């Protein structure tokens, strides 16, 4: 997750411009088109051990959509969180969600 925030932090200025022009939804739609390619190229701990593309797609939408929402939500914050801290909070939250089966 830290990699996600590290990557997008490099583009904060551009993303703020897109946000001002109400174009972030278009950006997310384009990003979602790249998800299958990115899923294969960058193995992550949360990746499913399945060959079912539907499961992979849904899981990736969930994770990437949540991370994207956090990042975009913080674009308007003056005091930006450390990417490591963000990753820790999200990891702990997901862990707690999994303990409520």
Long-range contacts (C-beta under 8 A, 24 or more apart in sequence): 1-67, 1-86, 1-87, 1-90, 1-91, 2-83, 2-84, 2-86, 2-87, 3-42, 4-64, 4-67, 4-71, 5-67, 5-71, 5-83, 5-86, 5-87, 6-83, 8-71, 9-80, 9-83, 12-75, 12-80, 15-71, 15-72, 15-75, 16-75, 19-72, 19-75, 19-76, 24-72, 28-65, 28-68, 31-64, 31-68, 32-61, 32-64, 35-60, 35-61, 35-64, 36-60, 46-94, 66-90
